[in-house]
Amino acid sequence: MEQTEQWTERLLEAEERLGEVHAILSELRRELKDAGRKKDAGALDEAAQRIARYGQLFGELRSAWMSTDD
């Protein structure tokens, strides 16, 4: 059980860092869009969406780990 808790904490840390990266990319995407660089903004939007999906996956995995009684 203790090892699962350690994994859960590390996964939460990774999820939080992805959230920080997502925020940075989203802000940069808006700036690029405002500057008329739509292709670059679109590329960053795709990257930000992927990072958000990874964060969601990590959250789901943590929930699964926390709900099991191994």
KOLROLO-357579 format. One record per residue: x, y, z of N, C-alpha, C, O, CB in turn; residue number from 1; residue in three letters. Coordinates in nm, 4 decimals, m for minus. Glycine has a CB too. Example, Ala and Ser with C-alpha at 12.3 -4.5 7.8 and 13.67 -1.06 7.14 Angstrom:
2
+----------+----------+----------+----------+----------+----------+----------+----------+----------+----------+----------+----------+----------+----------+----------+-----+-----+
!     n_px !     n_py !     n_pz !    ca_px !    ca_py !    ca_pz !     c_px !     c_py !     c_pz !     o_px !     o_py !     o_pz !    cb_px !    cb_py !    cb_pz !   k !   r !
+----------+----------+----------+----------+----------+----------+----------+----------+----------+----------+----------+----------+----------+----------+----------+-----+-----+
!   1.3190 !  m0.5690 !   0.7800 !   1.2300 !  m0.4500 !   0.7800 !   1.3200 !  m0.3300 !   0.7800 !   1.4236 !  m0.3319 !   0.8465 !   1.1308 !  m0.4473 !   0.9046 !   1 ! Ala !
!   1.2850 !  m0.2250 !   0.7080 !   1.3670 !  m0.1060 !   0.7140 !   1.2900 !   0.0030 !   0.7870 !   1.3409 !   0.1138 !   0.8039 !   1.4084 !  m0.0598 !   0.5725 !   2 ! Ser !
+----------+----------+----------+----------+----------+----------+----------+----------+----------+----------+----------+----------+----------+----------+----------+-----+-----+
***
This chain:
70
+----------+----------+----------+----------+----------+----------+----------+----------+----------+----------+----------+----------+----------+----------+----------+-----+-----+
!     n_px !     n_py !     n_pz !    ca_px !    ca_py !    ca_pz !     c_px !     c_py !     c_pz !     o_px !     o_py !     o_pz !    cb_px !    cb_py !    cb_pz !   k !   r !
+----------+----------+----------+----------+----------+----------+----------+----------+----------+----------+----------+----------+----------+----------+----------+-----+-----+
!   0.0821 !  m0.1199 !   0.0000 !   0.0000 !   0.0000 !   0.0000 !   0.0860 !   0.1256 !   0.0000 !   0.0543 !   0.2229 !  m0.0683 !  m0.0931 !   0.0002 !   0.1202 !   1 ! Met !
!   0.1941 !   0.1236 !   0.0760 !   0.2802 !   0.2409 !   0.0851 !   0.3394 !   0.2768 !  m0.0511 !   0.3502 !   0.3946 !  m0.0851 !   0.3922 !   0.2167 !   0.1863 !   2 ! Glu !
!   0.3772 !   0.1767 !  m0.1279 !   0.4338 !   0.2036 !  m0.2602 !   0.3299 !   0.2681 !  m0.3519 !   0.3631 !   0.3582 !  m0.4289 !   0.4867 !   0.0736 !  m0.3233 !   3 ! Gln !
!   0.2071 !   0.2240 !  m0.3446 !   0.1002 !   0.2833 !  m0.4248 !   0.0813 !   0.4300 !  m0.3885 !   0.0580 !   0.5133 !  m0.4761 !  m0.0315 !   0.2063 !  m0.4051 !   4 ! Thr !
!   0.0911 !   0.4615 !  m0.2611 !   0.0797 !   0.6015 !  m0.2180 !   0.1924 !   0.6854 !  m0.2757 !   0.1696 !   0.7990 !  m0.3172 !   0.0804 !   0.6111 !  m0.0647 !   5 ! Glu !
!   0.3128 !   0.6319 !  m0.2790 !   0.4271 !   0.7031 !  m0.3369 !   0.4048 !   0.7254 !  m0.4862 !   0.4309 !   0.8343 !  m0.5375 !   0.5583 !   0.6245 !  m0.3133 !   6 ! Gln !
!   0.3572 !   0.6235 !  m0.5550 !   0.3294 !   0.6367 !  m0.6985 !   0.2220 !   0.7423 !  m0.7216 !   0.2312 !   0.8231 !  m0.8140 !   0.2852 !   0.5012 !  m0.7587 !   7 ! Trp !
!   0.1208 !   0.7402 !  m0.6367 !   0.0110 !   0.8354 !  m0.6496 !   0.0616 !   0.9786 !  m0.6316 !   0.0227 !   1.0685 !  m0.7061 !  m0.0995 !   0.8044 !  m0.5471 !   8 ! Thr !
!   0.1476 !   0.9991 !  m0.5335 !   0.2039 !   1.1321 !  m0.5105 !   0.2882 !   1.1779 !  m0.6292 !   0.2808 !   1.2938 !  m0.6701 !   0.2883 !   1.1326 !  m0.3830 !   9 ! Glu !
!   0.3682 !   1.0869 !  m0.6841 !   0.4523 !   1.1223 !  m0.7988 !   0.3677 !   1.1519 !  m0.9217 !   0.3987 !   1.2424 !  m0.9992 !   0.5514 !   1.0096 !  m0.8295 !  10 ! Arg !
!   0.2616 !   1.0756 !  m0.9388 !   0.1734 !   1.0991 !  m1.0526 !   0.1001 !   1.2324 !  m1.0365 !   0.0786 !   1.3034 !  m1.1348 !   0.0723 !   0.9835 !  m1.0674 !  11 ! Leu !
!   0.0623 !   1.2661 !  m0.9153 !  m0.0008 !   1.3953 !  m0.8890 !   0.0966 !   1.5089 !  m0.9208 !   0.0572 !   1.6105 !  m0.9780 !  m0.0480 !   1.4041 !  m0.7419 !  12 ! Leu !
!   0.2222 !   1.4917 !  m0.8841 !   0.3234 !   1.5930 !  m0.9153 !   0.3366 !   1.6111 !  m1.0665 !   0.3438 !   1.7239 !  m1.1152 !   0.4597 !   1.5541 !  m0.8543 !  13 ! Glu !
!   0.3398 !   1.5013 !  m1.1398 !   0.3484 !   1.5087 !  m1.2861 !   0.2251 !   1.5778 !  m1.3436 !   0.2354 !   1.6585 !  m1.4360 !   0.3635 !   1.3674 !  m1.3469 !  14 ! Ala !
!   0.1086 !   1.5455 !  m1.2879 !  m0.0168 !   1.6064 !  m1.3341 !  m0.0152 !   1.7579 !  m1.3103 !  m0.0596 !   1.8352 !  m1.3952 !  m0.1382 !   1.5422 !  m1.2619 !  15 ! Glu !
!   0.0358 !   1.7988 !  m1.1955 !   0.0440 !   1.9422 !  m1.1648 !   0.1400 !   2.0137 !  m1.2598 !   0.1124 !   2.1252 !  m1.3042 !   0.0889 !   1.9634 !  m1.0193 !  16 ! Glu !
!   0.2511 !   1.9504 !  m1.2903 !   0.3470 !   2.0108 !  m1.3831 !   0.2887 !   2.0217 !  m1.5231 !   0.3124 !   2.1199 !  m1.5934 !   0.4763 !   1.9294 !  m1.3867 !  17 ! Arg !
!   0.2126 !   1.9208 !  m1.5632 !   0.1461 !   1.9287 !  m1.6933 !   0.0476 !   2.0447 !  m1.6950 !   0.0315 !   2.1120 !  m1.7968 !   0.0737 !   1.7964 !  m1.7259 !  18 ! Leu !
!  m0.0177 !   2.0674 !  m1.5828 !  m0.1096 !   2.1808 !  m1.5734 !  m0.0372 !   2.3133 !  m1.5929 !  m0.0892 !   2.4044 !  m1.6573 !  m0.1808 !   2.1800 !  m1.4388 !  19 ! Gly !
!   0.0825 !   2.3235 !  m1.5372 !   0.1625 !   2.4445 !  m1.5540 !   0.2034 !   2.4632 !  m1.7002 !   0.1951 !   2.5735 !  m1.7542 !   0.2871 !   2.4389 !  m1.4644 !  20 ! Glu !
!   0.2474 !   2.3549 !  m1.7630 !   0.2862 !   2.3612 !  m1.9043 !   0.1657 !   2.3986 !  m1.9900 !   0.1774 !   2.4795 !  m2.0820 !   0.3457 !   2.2261 !  m1.9510 !  21 ! Val !
!   0.0517 !   2.3407 !  m1.9604 !  m0.0698 !   2.3697 !  m2.0358 !  m0.1033 !   2.5184 !  m2.0264 !  m0.1387 !   2.5805 !  m2.1267 !  m0.1877 !   2.2844 !  m1.9840 !  22 ! His !
!  m0.0923 !   2.5751 !  m1.9077 !  m0.1225 !   2.7176 !  m1.8893 !  m0.0277 !   2.8046 !  m1.9709 !  m0.0707 !   2.9019 !  m2.0329 !  m0.1139 !   2.7556 !  m1.7407 !  23 ! Ala !
!   0.0997 !   2.7708 !  m1.9715 !   0.1989 !   2.8468 !  m2.0479 !   0.1691 !   2.8386 !  m2.1971 !   0.1698 !   2.9400 !  m2.2668 !   0.3412 !   2.7949 !  m2.0191 !  24 ! Ile !
!   0.1430 !   2.7184 !  m2.2454 !   0.1151 !   2.7009 !  m2.3880 !  m0.0130 !   2.7724 !  m2.4285 !  m0.0199 !   2.8303 !  m2.5369 !   0.1050 !   2.5525 !  m2.4224 !  25 ! Leu !
!  m0.1129 !   2.7690 !  m2.3441 !  m0.2389 !   2.8361 !  m2.3761 !  m0.2197 !   2.9870 !  m2.3843 !  m0.2744 !   3.0526 !  m2.4730 !  m0.3459 !   2.8023 !  m2.2714 !  26 ! Ser !
!  m0.1426 !   3.0411 !  m2.2922 !  m0.1147 !   3.1845 !  m2.2942 !  m0.0355 !   3.2228 !  m2.4200 !  m0.0660 !   3.3220 !  m2.4862 !  m0.0369 !   3.2258 !  m2.1673 !  27 ! Glu !
!   0.0653 !   3.1430 !  m2.4512 !   0.1456 !   3.1692 !  m2.5701 !   0.0615 !   3.1560 !  m2.6970 !   0.0783 !   3.2329 !  m2.7916 !   0.2653 !   3.0736 !  m2.5757 !  28 ! Leu !
!  m0.0279 !   3.0591 !  m2.6985 !  m0.1154 !   3.0407 !  m2.8144 !  m0.2008 !   3.1655 !  m2.8373 !  m0.2150 !   3.2114 !  m2.9506 !  m0.2058 !   2.9169 !  m2.7951 !  29 ! Arg !
!  m0.2572 !   3.2197 !  m2.7301 !  m0.3374 !   3.3419 !  m2.7422 !  m0.2540 !   3.4583 !  m2.7958 !  m0.2997 !   3.5347 !  m2.8808 !  m0.3982 !   3.3792 !  m2.6063 !  30 ! Arg !
!  m0.1319 !   3.4708 !  m2.7453 !  m0.0449 !   3.5780 !  m2.7916 !  m0.0128 !   3.5637 !  m2.9403 !  m0.0145 !   3.6613 !  m3.0153 !   0.0840 !   3.5799 !  m2.7100 !  31 ! Glu !
!   0.0165 !   3.4404 !  m2.9815 !   0.0460 !   3.4169 !  m3.1226 !  m0.0752 !   3.4440 !  m3.2099 !  m0.0629 !   3.5008 !  m3.3184 !   0.0941 !   3.2743 !  m3.1436 !  32 ! Leu !
!  m0.1913 !   3.4038 !  m3.1631 !  m0.3141 !   3.4267 !  m3.2390 !  m0.3395 !   3.5768 !  m3.2536 !  m0.3745 !   3.6249 !  m3.3613 !  m0.4346 !   3.3579 !  m3.1703 !  33 ! Lys !
!  m0.3213 !   3.6492 !  m3.1441 !  m0.3395 !   3.7950 !  m3.1482 !  m0.2392 !   3.8624 !  m3.2414 !  m0.2683 !   3.9672 !  m3.2990 !  m0.3264 !   3.8537 !  m3.0078 !  34 ! Asp !
!  m0.1213 !   3.8025 !  m3.2561 !  m0.0172 !   3.8579 !  m3.3426 !  m0.0354 !   3.8149 !  m3.4884 !   0.0449 !   3.8514 !  m3.5742 !   0.1205 !   3.8149 !  m3.2927 !  35 ! Ala !
!  m0.1403 !   3.7379 !  m3.5165 !  m0.1677 !   3.6963 !  m3.6533 !  m0.0929 !   3.5713 !  m3.6968 !  m0.0887 !   3.5401 !  m3.8158 !  m0.1347 !   3.8068 !  m3.7454 !  36 ! Gly !
!  m0.0353 !   3.5013 !  m3.6044 !   0.0396 !   3.3790 !  m3.6376 !  m0.0499 !   3.2582 !  m3.6104 !  m0.0276 !   3.1808 !  m3.5173 !   0.1733 !   3.3693 !  m3.5546 !  37 ! Arg !
!  m0.1514 !   3.2453 !  m3.6946 !  m0.2552 !   3.1436 !  m3.6726 !  m0.2028 !   3.0013 !  m3.6831 !  m0.2448 !   2.9150 !  m3.6059 !  m0.3671 !   3.1624 !  m3.7715 !  38 ! Lys !
!  m0.1118 !   2.9741 !  m3.7770 !  m0.0580 !   2.8376 !  m3.7902 !   0.0204 !   2.7981 !  m3.6656 !   0.0064 !   2.6868 !  m3.6148 !   0.0324 !   2.8266 !  m3.9150 !  39 ! Lys !
!   0.1024 !   2.8899 !  m3.6174 !   0.1788 !   2.8613 !  m3.4955 !   0.0853 !   2.8443 !  m3.3765 !   0.1043 !   2.7555 !  m3.2934 !   0.2806 !   2.9737 !  m3.4674 !  40 ! Asp !
!  m0.0150 !   2.9295 !  m3.3692 !  m0.1126 !   2.9199 !  m3.2609 !  m0.1864 !   2.7861 !  m3.2676 !  m0.2125 !   2.7242 !  m3.1645 !  m0.2130 !   3.0372 !  m3.2678 !  41 ! Ala !
!  m0.2194 !   2.7424 !  m3.3874 !  m0.2869 !   2.6137 !  m3.4046 !  m0.2005 !   2.4977 !  m3.3601 !  m0.2496 !   2.4027 !  m3.2991 !  m0.3271 !   2.5944 !  m3.5489 !  42 ! Gly !
!  m0.0715 !   2.5050 !  m3.3903 !   0.0203 !   2.3979 !  m3.3488 !   0.0289 !   2.3917 !  m3.1962 !   0.0295 !   2.2833 !  m3.1379 !   0.1615 !   2.4198 !  m3.4097 !  43 ! Ala !
!   0.0354 !   2.5076 !  m3.1325 !   0.0406 !   2.5091 !  m2.9862 !  m0.0913 !   2.4643 !  m2.9259 !  m0.0930 !   2.4020 !  m2.8197 !   0.0762 !   2.6484 !  m2.9356 !  44 ! Leu !
!  m0.2008 !   2.4950 !  m2.9918 !  m0.3305 !   2.4505 !  m2.9433 !  m0.3365 !   2.2980 !  m2.9423 !  m0.3853 !   2.2374 !  m2.8469 !  m0.4439 !   2.5085 !  m3.0300 !  45 ! Asp !
!  m0.2870 !   2.2376 !  m3.0483 !  m0.2853 !   2.0907 !  m3.0540 !  m0.2000 !   2.0335 !  m2.9410 !  m0.2398 !   1.9373 !  m2.8753 !  m0.2319 !   2.0421 !  m3.1908 !  46 ! Glu !
!  m0.0835 !   2.0923 !  m2.9188 !   0.0038 !   2.0450 !  m2.8108 !  m0.0632 !   2.0625 !  m2.6752 !  m0.0561 !   1.9731 !  m2.5908 !   0.1381 !   2.1198 !  m2.8133 !  47 ! Ala !
!  m0.1277 !   2.1759 !  m2.6533 !  m0.1955 !   2.2016 !  m2.5260 !  m0.3090 !   2.1006 !  m2.5031 !  m0.3300 !   2.0549 !  m2.3907 !  m0.2509 !   2.3460 !  m2.5231 !  48 ! Ala !
!  m0.3809 !   2.0665 !  m2.6086 !  m0.4887 !   1.9683 !  m2.5962 !  m0.4339 !   1.8309 !  m2.5595 !  m0.4928 !   1.7598 !  m2.4781 !  m0.5684 !   1.9598 !  m2.7267 !  49 ! Gln !
!  m0.3224 !   1.7941 !  m2.6191 !  m0.2612 !   1.6642 !  m2.5872 !  m0.2158 !   1.6607 !  m2.4419 !  m0.2366 !   1.5616 !  m2.3719 !  m0.1417 !   1.6357 !  m2.6808 !  50 ! Arg !
!  m0.1543 !   1.7685 !  m2.3972 !  m0.1089 !   1.7745 !  m2.2585 !  m0.2278 !   1.7648 !  m2.1637 !  m0.2199 !   1.6981 !  m2.0606 !  m0.0300 !   1.9044 !  m2.2325 !  51 ! Ile !
!  m0.3373 !   1.8308 !  m2.1981 !  m0.4582 !   1.8233 !  m2.1150 !  m0.5097 !   1.6795 !  m2.1081 !  m0.5537 !   1.6340 !  m2.0025 !  m0.5684 !   1.9168 !  m2.1707 !  52 ! Ala !
!  m0.5041 !   1.6080 !  m2.2212 !  m0.5493 !   1.4675 !  m2.2207 !  m0.4587 !   1.3814 !  m2.1327 !  m0.5071 !   1.2930 !  m2.0619 !  m0.5520 !   1.4109 !  m2.3649 !  53 ! Arg !
!  m0.3273 !   1.4066 !  m2.1366 !  m0.2364 !   1.3318 !  m2.0492 !  m0.2681 !   1.3610 !  m1.9033 !  m0.2693 !   1.2695 !  m1.8209 !  m0.0892 !   1.3669 !  m2.0801 !  54 ! Tyr !
!  m0.2935 !   1.4864 !  m1.8704 !  m0.3294 !   1.5207 !  m1.7337 !  m0.4554 !   1.4495 !  m1.6888 !  m0.4642 !   1.4022 !  m1.5755 !  m0.3473 !   1.6696 !  m1.7203 !  55 ! Gly !
!  m0.5531 !   1.4422 !  m1.7782 !  m0.6778 !   1.3716 !  m1.7467 !  m0.6505 !   1.2228 !  m1.7260 !  m0.7043 !   1.1619 !  m1.6336 !  m0.7822 !   1.3919 !  m1.8594 !  56 ! Gln !
!  m0.5677 !   1.1650 !  m1.8110 !  m0.5317 !   1.0239 !  m1.7980 !  m0.4640 !   0.9983 !  m1.6641 !  m0.4950 !   0.9001 !  m1.5966 !  m0.4397 !   0.9806 !  m1.9133 !  57 ! Leu !
!  m0.3717 !   1.0858 !  m1.6254 !  m0.3030 !   1.0691 !  m1.4981 !  m0.4017 !   1.0773 !  m1.3821 !  m0.3916 !   1.0004 !  m1.2865 !  m0.1933 !   1.1748 !  m1.4821 !  58 ! Phe !
!  m0.4958 !   1.1690 !  m1.3899 !  m0.5972 !   1.1811 !  m1.2856 !  m0.6822 !   1.0558 !  m1.2747 !  m0.7126 !   1.0104 !  m1.1643 !  m0.6856 !   1.3009 !  m1.3122 !  59 ! Gly !
!  m0.7204 !   1.0002 !  m1.3874 !  m0.7995 !   0.8771 !  m1.3874 !  m0.7196 !   0.7608 !  m1.3300 !  m0.7732 !   0.6778 !  m1.2565 !  m0.8464 !   0.8435 !  m1.5295 !  60 ! Glu !
!  m0.5925 !   0.7554 !  m1.3637 !  m0.5070 !   0.6491 !  m1.3127 !  m0.4908 !   0.6609 !  m1.1609 !  m0.4973 !   0.5610 !  m1.0893 !  m0.3697 !   0.6531 !  m1.3817 !  61 ! Leu !
!  m0.4699 !   0.7828 !  m1.1128 !  m0.4594 !   0.8047 !  m0.9680 !  m0.5872 !   0.7623 !  m0.8973 !  m0.5823 !   0.6987 !  m0.7921 !  m0.4290 !   0.9522 !  m0.9377 !  62 ! Arg !
!  m0.7006 !   0.7973 !  m0.9544 !  m0.8294 !   0.7593 !  m0.8944 !  m0.8431 !   0.6081 !  m0.8870 !  m0.8911 !   0.5537 !  m0.7875 !  m0.9463 !   0.8188 !  m0.9747 !  63 ! Ser !
!  m0.8007 !   0.5414 !  m0.9925 !  m0.8085 !   0.3947 !  m0.9931 !  m0.7179 !   0.3351 !  m0.8863 !  m0.7557 !   0.2402 !  m0.8175 !  m0.7704 !   0.3391 !  m1.1314 !  64 ! Ala !
!  m0.5994 !   0.3906 !  m0.8730 !  m0.5063 !   0.3414 !  m0.7706 !  m0.5611 !   0.3631 !  m0.6306 !  m0.5463 !   0.2775 !  m0.5434 !  m0.3707 !   0.4103 !  m0.7842 !  65 ! Trp !
!  m0.6238 !   0.4767 !  m0.6094 !  m0.6746 !   0.5099 !  m0.4766 !  m0.7980 !   0.4275 !  m0.4410 !  m0.8272 !   0.4080 !  m0.3231 !  m0.7074 !   0.6583 !  m0.4687 !  66 ! Met !
!  m0.8694 !   0.3800 !  m0.5398 !  m0.9930 !   0.3057 !  m0.5115 !  m0.9683 !   0.1563 !  m0.4931 !  m1.0563 !   0.0846 !  m0.4453 !  m1.0933 !   0.3269 !  m0.6237 !  67 ! Ser !
!  m0.8491 !   0.1083 !  m0.5308 !  m0.8199 !  m0.0342 !  m0.5122 !  m0.7649 !  m0.0580 !  m0.3725 !  m0.6947 !   0.0262 !  m0.3166 !  m0.7195 !  m0.0844 !  m0.6188 !  68 ! Thr !
!  m0.7972 !  m0.1714 !  m0.3184 !  m0.7545 !  m0.2061 !  m0.1816 !  m0.6470 !  m0.3135 !  m0.1835 !  m0.6551 !  m0.4106 !  m0.1083 !  m0.8744 !  m0.2540 !  m0.0980 !  69 ! Asp !
!  m0.5464 !  m0.2972 !  m0.2684 !  m0.4385 !  m0.3981 !  m0.2757 !  m0.3487 !  m0.3921 !  m0.1551 !  m0.2535 !  m0.4695 !  m0.1451 !  m0.3551 !  m0.3791 !  m0.4017 !  70 ! Asp !
+----------+----------+----------+----------+----------+----------+----------+----------+----------+----------+----------+----------+----------+----------+----------+-----+-----+
***
